[in-house]
Amino acid sequence: MSNKKEIREYHIAGSKLVCTICNSSLFWTRETLMNTVGMSLMNLDWANKRATNFVCDKCGYVHWFLEK
């Protein structure tokens, strides 16, 4: 399921990230804006919070982590 991005293991809060569906430990990442209706109505989508997605390279399951 690779999309030509860097595929590797990641650690979140000191623990190795493992896919909850297939138990693989290889992921690629992407960033997603967490759009809200209010911000979209005011054309301020860019100001919404961001989430980092870790996409399992084996099964495609997406694990979401919000920025703190």
PDB file of N, CA, C and O in Angstrom, chain B, residues numbered from 101:
ATOM      1  N   MET B 101       0.823  -1.204   0.000  1.00  0.00           N
ATOM      2  CA  MET B 101       0.000   0.000   0.000  1.00  0.00           C
ATOM      3  C   MET B 101       0.859   1.258   0.000  1.00  0.00           C
ATOM      4  O   MET B 101       0.352   2.352   0.248  1.00  0.00           O
ATOM      5  N   SER B 102       2.091   1.124  -0.261  1.00  0.00           N
ATOM      6  CA  SER B 102       3.016   2.249  -0.208  1.00  0.00           C
ATOM      7  C   SER B 102       2.653   3.327  -1.223  1.00  0.00           C
ATOM      8  O   SER B 102       2.204   3.029  -2.330  1.00  0.00           O
ATOM      9  N   ASN B 103       2.854   4.584  -0.830  1.00  0.00           N
ATOM     10  CA  ASN B 103       2.592   5.695  -1.739  1.00  0.00           C
ATOM     11  C   ASN B 103       3.863   6.512  -1.973  1.00  0.00           C
ATOM     12  O   ASN B 103       3.786   7.724  -2.176  1.00  0.00           O
ATOM     13  N   LYS B 104       5.017   5.874  -1.947  1.00  0.00           N
ATOM     14  CA  LYS B 104       6.312   6.500  -2.224  1.00  0.00           C
ATOM     15  C   LYS B 104       6.766   7.460  -1.141  1.00  0.00           C
ATOM     16  O   LYS B 104       7.635   8.292  -1.400  1.00  0.00           O
ATOM     17  N   LYS B 105       6.217   7.380   0.054  1.00  0.00           N
ATOM     18  CA  LYS B 105       6.663   8.202   1.171  1.00  0.00           C
ATOM     19  C   LYS B 105       7.594   7.375   2.035  1.00  0.00           C
ATOM     20  O   LYS B 105       7.701   6.160   1.867  1.00  0.00           O
ATOM     21  N   GLU B 106       8.272   8.047   2.968  1.00  0.00           N
ATOM     22  CA  GLU B 106       9.170   7.331   3.868  1.00  0.00           C
ATOM     23  C   GLU B 106       8.366   6.385   4.756  1.00  0.00           C
ATOM     24  O   GLU B 106       7.450   6.806   5.462  1.00  0.00           O
ATOM     25  N   ILE B 107       8.713   5.134   4.712  1.00  0.00           N
ATOM     26  CA  ILE B 107       8.030   4.111   5.503  1.00  0.00           C
ATOM     27  C   ILE B 107       8.999   3.649   6.576  1.00  0.00           C
ATOM     28  O   ILE B 107      10.106   3.200   6.281  1.00  0.00           O
ATOM     29  N   ARG B 108       8.559   3.768   7.845  1.00  0.00           N
ATOM     30  CA  ARG B 108       9.454   3.384   8.941  1.00  0.00           C
ATOM     31  C   ARG B 108       8.661   3.140  10.212  1.00  0.00           C
ATOM     32  O   ARG B 108       7.441   3.303  10.242  1.00  0.00           O
ATOM     33  N   GLU B 109       9.375   2.747  11.264  1.00  0.00           N
ATOM     34  CA  GLU B 109       8.766   2.575  12.578  1.00  0.00           C
ATOM     35  C   GLU B 109       8.734   3.911  13.299  1.00  0.00           C
ATOM     36  O   GLU B 109       9.596   4.761  13.079  1.00  0.00           O
ATOM     37  N   TYR B 110       7.741   4.098  14.160  1.00  0.00           N
ATOM     38  CA  TYR B 110       7.592   5.328  14.944  1.00  0.00           C
ATOM     39  C   TYR B 110       7.350   4.974  16.403  1.00  0.00           C
ATOM     40  O   TYR B 110       6.842   3.899  16.723  1.00  0.00           O
ATOM     41  N   HIS B 111       7.722   5.899  17.277  1.00  0.00           N
ATOM     42  CA  HIS B 111       7.430   5.789  18.701  1.00  0.00           C
ATOM     43  C   HIS B 111       6.577   6.985  19.104  1.00  0.00           C
ATOM     44  O   HIS B 111       6.882   8.124  18.751  1.00  0.00           O
ATOM     45  N   ILE B 112       5.512   6.718  19.845  1.00  0.00           N
ATOM     46  CA  ILE B 112       4.604   7.751  20.331  1.00  0.00           C
ATOM     47  C   ILE B 112       4.622   7.690  21.855  1.00  0.00           C
ATOM     48  O   ILE B 112       4.324   6.650  22.442  1.00  0.00           O
ATOM     49  N   ALA B 113       4.968   8.795  22.487  1.00  0.00           N
ATOM     50  CA  ALA B 113       5.024   8.875  23.958  1.00  0.00           C
ATOM     51  C   ALA B 113       5.856   7.736  24.543  1.00  0.00           C
ATOM     52  O   ALA B 113       5.506   7.176  25.582  1.00  0.00           O
ATOM     53  N   GLY B 114       6.945   7.399  23.882  1.00  0.00           N
ATOM     54  CA  GLY B 114       7.853   6.374  24.384  1.00  0.00           C
ATOM     55  C   GLY B 114       7.483   4.938  24.059  1.00  0.00           C
ATOM     56  O   GLY B 114       8.206   4.019  24.444  1.00  0.00           O
ATOM     57  N   SER B 115       6.378   4.722  23.361  1.00  0.00           N
ATOM     58  CA  SER B 115       5.962   3.365  22.998  1.00  0.00           C
ATOM     59  C   SER B 115       6.000   3.181  21.493  1.00  0.00           C
ATOM     60  O   SER B 115       5.645   4.089  20.741  1.00  0.00           O
ATOM     61  N   LYS B 116       6.431   2.007  21.055  1.00  0.00           N
ATOM     62  CA  LYS B 116       6.465   1.703  19.631  1.00  0.00           C
ATOM     63  C   LYS B 116       5.037   1.648  19.093  1.00  0.00           C
ATOM     64  O   LYS B 116       4.174   0.985  19.667  1.00  0.00           O
ATOM     65  N   LEU B 117       4.797   2.350  17.988  1.00  0.00           N
ATOM     66  CA  LEU B 117       3.476   2.348  17.355  1.00  0.00           C
ATOM     67  C   LEU B 117       3.289   1.041  16.600  1.00  0.00           C
ATOM     68  O   LEU B 117       4.116   0.668  15.768  1.00  0.00           O
ATOM     69  N   VAL B 118       2.187   0.344  16.901  1.00  0.00           N
ATOM     70  CA  VAL B 118       1.843  -0.910  16.247  1.00  0.00           C
ATOM     71  C   VAL B 118       0.400  -0.791  15.771  1.00  0.00           C
ATOM     72  O   VAL B 118      -0.467  -0.344  16.522  1.00  0.00           O
ATOM     73  N   CYS B 119       0.143  -1.181  14.551  1.00  0.00           N
ATOM     74  CA  CYS B 119      -1.207  -1.083  13.984  1.00  0.00           C
ATOM     75  C   CYS B 119      -2.194  -1.917  14.799  1.00  0.00           C
ATOM     76  O   CYS B 119      -1.933  -3.082  15.101  1.00  0.00           O
ATOM     77  N   THR B 120      -3.312  -1.321  15.146  1.00  0.00           N
ATOM     78  CA  THR B 120      -4.327  -2.026  15.935  1.00  0.00           C
ATOM     79  C   THR B 120      -5.095  -3.053  15.105  1.00  0.00           C
ATOM     80  O   THR B 120      -5.804  -3.887  15.668  1.00  0.00           O
ATOM     81  N   ILE B 121      -4.970  -3.010  13.801  1.00  0.00           N
ATOM     82  CA  ILE B 121      -5.682  -3.947  12.936  1.00  0.00           C
ATOM     83  C   ILE B 121      -4.825  -5.160  12.581  1.00  0.00           C
ATOM     84  O   ILE B 121      -5.261  -6.298  12.752  1.00  0.00           O
ATOM     85  N   CYS B 122      -3.589  -4.920  12.079  1.00  0.00           N
ATOM     86  CA  CYS B 122      -2.778  -6.024  11.555  1.00  0.00           C
ATOM     87  C   CYS B 122      -1.465  -6.250  12.302  1.00  0.00           C
ATOM     88  O   CYS B 122      -0.702  -7.146  11.943  1.00  0.00           O
ATOM     89  N   ASN B 123      -1.188  -5.450  13.338  1.00  0.00           N
ATOM     90  CA  ASN B 123       0.032  -5.555  14.156  1.00  0.00           C
ATOM     91  C   ASN B 123       1.325  -5.201  13.436  1.00  0.00           C
ATOM     92  O   ASN B 123       2.406  -5.499  13.943  1.00  0.00           O
ATOM     93  N   SER B 124       1.244  -4.581  12.283  1.00  0.00           N
ATOM     94  CA  SER B 124       2.450  -4.133  11.587  1.00  0.00           C
ATOM     95  C   SER B 124       3.038  -2.933  12.324  1.00  0.00           C
ATOM     96  O   SER B 124       2.323  -2.235  13.043  1.00  0.00           O
ATOM     97  N   SER B 125       4.324  -2.691  12.150  1.00  0.00           N
ATOM     98  CA  SER B 125       4.960  -1.537  12.785  1.00  0.00           C
ATOM     99  C   SER B 125       5.573  -0.589  11.755  1.00  0.00           C
ATOM    100  O   SER B 125       6.413   0.241  12.101  1.00  0.00           O
ATOM    101  N   LEU B 126       5.159  -0.707  10.497  1.00  0.00           N
ATOM    102  CA  LEU B 126       5.667   0.169   9.442  1.00  0.00           C
ATOM    103  C   LEU B 126       4.575   1.137   8.997  1.00  0.00           C
ATOM    104  O   LEU B 126       3.481   0.728   8.606  1.00  0.00           O
ATOM    105  N   PHE B 127       4.894   2.432   9.064  1.00  0.00           N
ATOM    106  CA  PHE B 127       3.918   3.476   8.772  1.00  0.00           C
ATOM    107  C   PHE B 127       4.538   4.555   7.899  1.00  0.00           C
ATOM    108  O   PHE B 127       5.758   4.715   7.855  1.00  0.00           O
ATOM    109  N   TRP B 128       3.681   5.290   7.210  1.00  0.00           N
ATOM    110  CA  TRP B 128       4.059   6.553   6.576  1.00  0.00           C
ATOM    111  C   TRP B 128       3.125   7.601   7.148  1.00  0.00           C
ATOM    112  O   TRP B 128       2.051   7.270   7.650  1.00  0.00           O
ATOM    113  N   THR B 129       3.526   8.870   7.077  1.00  0.00           N
ATOM    114  CA  THR B 129       2.754   9.916   7.743  1.00  0.00           C
ATOM    115  C   THR B 129       2.196  10.935   6.766  1.00  0.00           C
ATOM    116  O   THR B 129       2.668  11.094   5.640  1.00  0.00           O
ATOM    117  N   ARG B 130       1.173  11.616   7.251  1.00  0.00           N
ATOM    118  CA  ARG B 130       0.607  12.770   6.558  1.00  0.00           C
ATOM    119  C   ARG B 130       0.027  13.680   7.623  1.00  0.00           C
ATOM    120  O   ARG B 130      -0.202  13.248   8.753  1.00  0.00           O
ATOM    121  N   GLU B 131      -0.211  14.930   7.277  1.00  0.00           N
ATOM    122  CA  GLU B 131      -0.800  15.889   8.209  1.00  0.00           C
ATOM    123  C   GLU B 131      -2.194  16.242   7.715  1.00  0.00           C
ATOM    124  O   GLU B 131      -2.409  16.410   6.514  1.00  0.00           O
ATOM    125  N   THR B 132      -3.146  16.355   8.648  1.00  0.00           N
ATOM    126  CA  THR B 132      -4.531  16.646   8.307  1.00  0.00           C
ATOM    127  C   THR B 132      -5.022  17.822   9.141  1.00  0.00           C
ATOM    128  O   THR B 132      -4.742  17.900  10.337  1.00  0.00           O
ATOM    129  N   LEU B 133      -5.759  18.742   8.506  1.00  0.00           N
ATOM    130  CA  LEU B 133      -6.411  19.823   9.245  1.00  0.00           C
ATOM    131  C   LEU B 133      -7.717  19.307   9.824  1.00  0.00           C
ATOM    132  O   LEU B 133      -8.466  18.609   9.140  1.00  0.00           O
ATOM    133  N   MET B 134      -7.994  19.641  11.070  1.00  0.00           N
ATOM    134  CA  MET B 134      -9.232  19.234  11.729  1.00  0.00           C
ATOM    135  C   MET B 134     -10.253  20.358  11.548  1.00  0.00           C
ATOM    136  O   MET B 134     -10.477  21.154  12.460  1.00  0.00           O
ATOM    137  N   ASN B 135     -10.861  20.416  10.377  1.00  0.00           N
ATOM    138  CA  ASN B 135     -11.776  21.507  10.038  1.00  0.00           C
ATOM    139  C   ASN B 135     -13.004  21.532  10.938  1.00  0.00           C
ATOM    140  O   ASN B 135     -13.543  20.492  11.319  1.00  0.00           O
ATOM    141  N   THR B 136     -13.434  22.753  11.267  1.00  0.00           N
ATOM    142  CA  THR B 136     -14.661  22.950  12.021  1.00  0.00           C
ATOM    143  C   THR B 136     -15.588  23.848  11.204  1.00  0.00           C
ATOM    144  O   THR B 136     -15.127  24.644  10.386  1.00  0.00           O
ATOM    145  N   VAL B 137     -16.879  23.719  11.427  1.00  0.00           N
ATOM    146  CA  VAL B 137     -17.852  24.497  10.664  1.00  0.00           C
ATOM    147  C   VAL B 137     -17.642  25.992  10.857  1.00  0.00           C
ATOM    148  O   VAL B 137     -17.653  26.754   9.890  1.00  0.00           O
ATOM    149  N   GLY B 138     -17.451  26.415  12.109  1.00  0.00           N
ATOM    150  CA  GLY B 138     -17.292  27.846  12.384  1.00  0.00           C
ATOM    151  C   GLY B 138     -16.113  28.456  11.654  1.00  0.00           C
ATOM    152  O   GLY B 138     -16.234  29.520  11.048  1.00  0.00           O
ATOM    153  N   MET B 139     -14.973  27.786  11.710  1.00  0.00           N
ATOM    154  CA  MET B 139     -13.780  28.312  11.042  1.00  0.00           C
ATOM    155  C   MET B 139     -13.944  28.281   9.526  1.00  0.00           C
ATOM    156  O   MET B 139     -13.472  29.181   8.832  1.00  0.00           O
ATOM    157  N   SER B 140     -14.605  27.260   9.014  1.00  0.00           N
ATOM    158  CA  SER B 140     -14.823  27.168   7.565  1.00  0.00           C
ATOM    159  C   SER B 140     -15.749  28.284   7.078  1.00  0.00           C
ATOM    160  O   SER B 140     -15.527  28.855   6.010  1.00  0.00           O
ATOM    161  N   LEU B 141     -16.783  28.593   7.859  1.00  0.00           N
ATOM    162  CA  LEU B 141     -17.707  29.666   7.473  1.00  0.00           C
ATOM    163  C   LEU B 141     -17.003  31.018   7.394  1.00  0.00           C
ATOM    164  O   LEU B 141     -17.385  31.878   6.601  1.00  0.00           O
ATOM    165  N   MET B 142     -15.966  31.202   8.228  1.00  0.00           N
ATOM    166  CA  MET B 142     -15.229  32.462   8.236  1.00  0.00           C
ATOM    167  C   MET B 142     -13.982  32.407   7.347  1.00  0.00           C
ATOM    168  O   MET B 142     -13.147  33.311   7.385  1.00  0.00           O
ATOM    169  N   ASN B 143     -13.860  31.329   6.539  1.00  0.00           N
ATOM    170  CA  ASN B 143     -12.691  31.130   5.667  1.00  0.00           C
ATOM    171  C   ASN B 143     -11.386  31.126   6.452  1.00  0.00           C
ATOM    172  O   ASN B 143     -10.373  31.647   5.985  1.00  0.00           O
ATOM    173  N   LEU B 144     -11.410  30.542   7.638  1.00  0.00           N
ATOM    174  CA  LEU B 144     -10.217  30.460   8.480  1.00  0.00           C
ATOM    175  C   LEU B 144      -9.785  29.002   8.686  1.00  0.00           C
ATOM    176  O   LEU B 144      -9.271  28.647   9.747  1.00  0.00           O
ATOM    177  N   ASP B 145      -9.993  28.171   7.677  1.00  0.00           N
ATOM    178  CA  ASP B 145      -9.628  26.760   7.792  1.00  0.00           C
ATOM    179  C   ASP B 145      -8.170  26.573   8.184  1.00  0.00           C
ATOM    180  O   ASP B 145      -7.838  25.631   8.904  1.00  0.00           O
ATOM    181  N   TRP B 146      -7.307  27.451   7.723  1.00  0.00           N
ATOM    182  CA  TRP B 146      -5.873  27.353   8.007  1.00  0.00           C
ATOM    183  C   TRP B 146      -5.574  27.434   9.503  1.00  0.00           C
ATOM    184  O   TRP B 146      -4.520  26.981   9.949  1.00  0.00           O
ATOM    185  N   ALA B 147      -6.505  28.016  10.286  1.00  0.00           N
ATOM    186  CA  ALA B 147      -6.276  28.203  11.717  1.00  0.00           C
ATOM    187  C   ALA B 147      -6.749  27.013  12.564  1.00  0.00           C
ATOM    188  O   ALA B 147      -6.569  27.013  13.782  1.00  0.00           O
ATOM    189  N   ASN B 148      -7.341  26.019  11.939  1.00  0.00           N
ATOM    190  CA  ASN B 148      -7.800  24.846  12.671  1.00  0.00           C
ATOM    191  C   ASN B 148      -6.617  24.039  13.208  1.00  0.00           C
ATOM    192  O   ASN B 148      -5.493  24.172  12.724  1.00  0.00           O
ATOM    193  N   LYS B 149      -6.884  23.203  14.211  1.00  0.00           N
ATOM    194  CA  LYS B 149      -5.856  22.313  14.743  1.00  0.00           C
ATOM    195  C   LYS B 149      -5.440  21.311  13.671  1.00  0.00           C
ATOM    196  O   LYS B 149      -6.193  21.005  12.746  1.00  0.00           O
ATOM    197  N   ARG B 150      -4.228  20.817  13.825  1.00  0.00           N
ATOM    198  CA  ARG B 150      -3.696  19.826  12.899  1.00  0.00           C
ATOM    199  C   ARG B 150      -3.553  18.480  13.613  1.00  0.00           C
ATOM    200  O   ARG B 150      -3.368  18.415  14.828  1.00  0.00           O
ATOM    201  N   ALA B 151      -3.644  17.420  12.826  1.00  0.00           N
ATOM    202  CA  ALA B 151      -3.404  16.076  13.344  1.00  0.00           C
ATOM    203  C   ALA B 151      -2.356  15.410  12.470  1.00  0.00           C
ATOM    204  O   ALA B 151      -2.313  15.621  11.258  1.00  0.00           O
ATOM    205  N   THR B 152      -1.521  14.612  13.095  1.00  0.00           N
ATOM    206  CA  THR B 152      -0.587  13.798  12.345  1.00  0.00           C
ATOM    207  C   THR B 152      -1.204  12.419  12.183  1.00  0.00           C
ATOM    208  O   THR B 152      -1.626  11.804  13.162  1.00  0.00           O
ATOM    209  N   ASN B 153      -1.256  11.935  10.952  1.00  0.00           N
ATOM    210  CA  ASN B 153      -1.794  10.613  10.662  1.00  0.00           C
ATOM    211  C   ASN B 153      -0.646   9.659  10.395  1.00  0.00           C
ATOM    212  O   ASN B 153       0.248   9.958   9.604  1.00  0.00           O
ATOM    213  N   PHE B 154      -0.673   8.523  11.049  1.00  0.00           N
ATOM    214  CA  PHE B 154       0.277   7.451  10.786  1.00  0.00           C
ATOM    215  C   PHE B 154      -0.507   6.366  10.059  1.00  0.00           C
ATOM    216  O   PHE B 154      -1.394   5.736  10.634  1.00  0.00           O
ATOM    217  N   VAL B 155      -0.172   6.156   8.798  1.00  0.00           N
ATOM    218  CA  VAL B 155      -0.916   5.228   7.950  1.00  0.00           C
ATOM    219  C   VAL B 155      -0.142   3.910   7.870  1.00  0.00           C
ATOM    220  O   VAL B 155       1.019   3.890   7.462  1.00  0.00           O
ATOM    221  N   CYS B 156      -0.784   2.826   8.258  1.00  0.00           N
ATOM    222  CA  CYS B 156      -0.155   1.514   8.214  1.00  0.00           C
ATOM    223  C   CYS B 156       0.140   1.156   6.755  1.00  0.00           C
ATOM    224  O   CYS B 156      -0.755   1.180   5.911  1.00  0.00           O
ATOM    225  N   ASP B 157       1.388   0.828   6.471  1.00  0.00           N
ATOM    226  CA  ASP B 157       1.766   0.503   5.103  1.00  0.00           C
ATOM    227  C   ASP B 157       1.252  -0.864   4.672  1.00  0.00           C
ATOM    228  O   ASP B 157       1.196  -1.153   3.476  1.00  0.00           O
ATOM    229  N   LYS B 158       0.877  -1.704   5.623  1.00  0.00           N
ATOM    230  CA  LYS B 158       0.389  -3.046   5.289  1.00  0.00           C
ATOM    231  C   LYS B 158      -1.114  -3.066   4.989  1.00  0.00           C
ATOM    232  O   LYS B 158      -1.541  -3.606   3.968  1.00  0.00           O
ATOM    233  N   CYS B 159      -1.919  -2.468   5.895  1.00  0.00           N
ATOM    234  CA  CYS B 159      -3.379  -2.559   5.715  1.00  0.00           C
ATOM    235  C   CYS B 159      -4.057  -1.219   5.435  1.00  0.00           C
ATOM    236  O   CYS B 159      -5.222  -1.193   5.037  1.00  0.00           O
ATOM    237  N   GLY B 160      -3.344  -0.102   5.638  1.00  0.00           N
ATOM    238  CA  GLY B 160      -3.907   1.210   5.341  1.00  0.00           C
ATOM    239  C   GLY B 160      -4.679   1.860   6.469  1.00  0.00           C
ATOM    240  O   GLY B 160      -5.204   2.961   6.302  1.00  0.00           O
ATOM    241  N   TYR B 161      -4.760   1.199   7.621  1.00  0.00           N
ATOM    242  CA  TYR B 161      -5.476   1.793   8.753  1.00  0.00           C
ATOM    243  C   TYR B 161      -4.776   3.083   9.175  1.00  0.00           C
ATOM    244  O   TYR B 161      -3.547   3.143   9.212  1.00  0.00           O
ATOM    245  N   VAL B 162      -5.565   4.118   9.495  1.00  0.00           N
ATOM    246  CA  VAL B 162      -5.014   5.427   9.837  1.00  0.00           C
ATOM    247  C   VAL B 162      -5.141   5.677  11.341  1.00  0.00           C
ATOM    248  O   VAL B 162      -6.238   5.637  11.898  1.00  0.00           O
ATOM    249  N   HIS B 163      -4.011   5.933  11.981  1.00  0.00           N
ATOM    250  CA  HIS B 163      -3.964   6.284  13.400  1.00  0.00           C
ATOM    251  C   HIS B 163      -3.792   7.803  13.467  1.00  0.00           C
ATOM    252  O   HIS B 163      -2.874   8.351  12.856  1.00  0.00           O
ATOM    253  N   TRP B 164      -4.682   8.491  14.215  1.00  0.00           N
ATOM    254  CA  TRP B 164      -4.681   9.960  14.303  1.00  0.00           C
ATOM    255  C   TRP B 164      -4.119  10.409  15.640  1.00  0.00           C
ATOM    256  O   TRP B 164      -4.451   9.845  16.682  1.00  0.00           O
ATOM    257  N   PHE B 165      -3.253  11.444  15.607  1.00  0.00           N
ATOM    258  CA  PHE B 165      -2.717  12.035  16.830  1.00  0.00           C
ATOM    259  C   PHE B 165      -2.803  13.545  16.690  1.00  0.00           C
ATOM    260  O   PHE B 165      -2.244  14.115  15.754  1.00  0.00           O
ATOM    261  N   LEU B 166      -3.504  14.201  17.620  1.00  0.00           N
ATOM    262  CA  LEU B 166      -3.614  15.662  17.601  1.00  0.00           C
ATOM    263  C   LEU B 166      -2.342  16.301  18.110  1.00  0.00           C
ATOM    264  O   LEU B 166      -1.661  15.757  18.980  1.00  0.00           O
ATOM    265  N   GLU B 167      -2.022  17.477  17.550  1.00  0.00           N
ATOM    266  CA  GLU B 167      -0.896  18.245  18.076  1.00  0.00           C
ATOM    267  C   GLU B 167      -1.267  18.789  19.439  1.00  0.00           C
ATOM    268  O   GLU B 167      -2.422  19.150  19.669  1.00  0.00           O
ATOM    269  N   LYS B 168      -0.323  18.853  20.330  1.00  0.00           N
ATOM    270  CA  LYS B 168      -0.586  19.415  21.666  1.00  0.00           C
ATOM    271  C   LYS B 168      -0.052  20.792  21.747  1.00  0.00           C
ATOM    272  O   LYS B 168      -0.170  21.440  22.787  1.00  0.00           O
TER     273      LYS B 168
END
